[in-house]
């Protein structure tokens, strides 16, 4: 079974072996990223509209941040304090405009992720399939990745996961820094093996977060002001709950409306508060399941921390009241990290994420104004299918993670072939929890 599941990764590695393969990947990255930047500058069915986030929202926040205070009076400011460093980072390139510098730094982050994924493929159980997924799937989002700051956050999460195996303290530091930028990178630590690895990573993450928060508190006022801007969020149109309300409106069972709130299009009307509460409850149930998985897990492979991180973010994404299109950047990055290891259980999940990514681009920006906001039949079906794929991916991810690490492996029957003489009684790349996990 192992050889069958890893055969696609091996075929990819064989095709990209050697210097020629690396050159081909570099050329593909250059061409596709140049096209993505071009679409950010030149309007093609709304592709350049995503730049407004940089030229207006981020630039306005920059003007406030340079005065030494967080823009907490802006209801759109809903990010932890270290996000300020991202919005101030264009100062590193003073010879560019704010827009040019921000995009240039975002492209650099994309390149660093690609390099990290290629380097991870050099490990004994590594595969270039992760790098290929990142190179080929991110461009499906057209100009969006370079018009948001989620690539910077994804870099921290990917870096944390790639470091946890051999430099667990550095992995913890990156997760801690990421938590102060956009919270979710801290979930990359949920799958670390119990024992010294978890202790080192968690302590490093907490220490890094505390130190960074102290530094930010010295230079900025109201560093925790963002906390007051989260509680009243409603149901975003693109979320799972939003697609249910859109479907209800299409068939005449719901009579609400759409309004711009907190920088996003949200639903207002009957049952919205109930759907929002249900979303929060589903999130709590999802994370309760993740904690149960961690308590019950008995076997860790080299892929388990990667698989668990993707599973956790999928649960968070699909149950959230907000499902912005840039969330797909996170999922593509974590799916790519999973595919750098041949022992991953998340390969079919990764394919579902690729399909959902392609549909997300059709949703935004290509048909957002013409089909999604008016709630047409096509727009409703499109959104329901995309969210259905993500929900399927989340459930499948949970099932495969549980089976790989919790469910007892079947005992070989009397006619079964003898196990390979590994001396451990578990497949190669798998470690029982009873052993030393360090």
Beta strands, then each sheet from edge to edge (+ up, - down):
strand 1: 235-236
strand 2: 257-261
strand 3: 264-268
strand 4: 299-301
strand 5: 430-432
sheet 1: 1+ 3- 2+
sheet 2: 4+ 5-
end
